[in-house]
Amino acid sequence: MKNILILATFALCLSTAHAELTASHQAAVEKLLTALQVQKQFESNLILGFEAGMGVTSDQVKAMPPEMQQKFATGIEKVKTTILEQMGWAKLKPEIVEIYGKNFTEQEAKDVTALMESPAGQVLLGKQITVTADLMKVTQEKMKVLQPQIVKIMQDEMSK
């Protein structure tokens, strides 16, 4: 029994030590995050995800009385600010560095950084946010059509 406890403690120590990045690995990961423009994309996707999840279309907002449109816009801006304050880059950077460090070796981080700093990598980065926004718009439009079917399926299942 004592040997099992010693082995378990040793395994825990190894897994904890493995979770911490070396200084050079962390530096490589942070350079990778900069090259990938993760902060910009992360915060943009955070807001795009919120907007898509709201399920409110611009047509629905335009149908509101003007004073309600203004209140709605003010509310949305306050929510976006709160989201970025609570879940933005400044709050989540340590976890993001850890996640990238867990998924990229130091050498992989350096190699991908070099790729993304190349002209082709810069083209990809320049277009990625726009492509993501366009994809979210398309999926949001498709979800509007799918939404009634989802509601019906759930109602059917809940009434069984």
C-alpha positions, 0 to 999 in steps of 0.5 A, a space after each residue: 500500500 505504501 508503494 502505491 502511495 509513493 508511486 501515485 505521489 511520484 506520478 502526480 509530481 511528474 504530471 505537474 512538472 510536465 504542465 509547467 513550460 520551460 522559459 524557452 518553450 514559453 517564450 517560443 509559444 508567446 512568439 507564436 501567439 504574436 505571429 498568429 495574432 491570437 489576441 486579435 482573433 481570440 477577442 474578435 471570435 469571442 465577440 462574434 460568438 456572442 453576437 451569433 449566439 444572441 440570434 438577433 438579426 439586423 432586420 429584427 433590430 431595425 424593426 424596433 422603435 428608434 429609442 429601443 434600437 438605441 437602448 439595445 445598442 447601448 446594452 450590447 456594447 456594455 455586454 461586449 465590454 463586460 465579456 472582454 473584461 471578464 474573458 478577454 486576453 488579459 484574463 485568459 492569456 496564461 491559460 492560452 499560453 499553457 494550452 498552446 504550450 501543451 499542444 506545440 513543442 518548443 520546436 513546433 512553435 518556432 517552426 510555425 512562427 517562422 511560417 506565419 511570419 512569411 509573406 504567405 503566412 501574413 496573407 493567411 492571417 490578414 484574411 482569417 478574421 474576415 473568413 471567420 466572420 463570413 462563416 459565422 454569418 452563413 452559419 447564423 443564417 442556416 441556423 435561422 432555418 434550422 431553429 424551428 426544426 430544433 424546437 420541434 424536435 425538442 418539444 416532441 422529445 419532451 412531450 414523450 
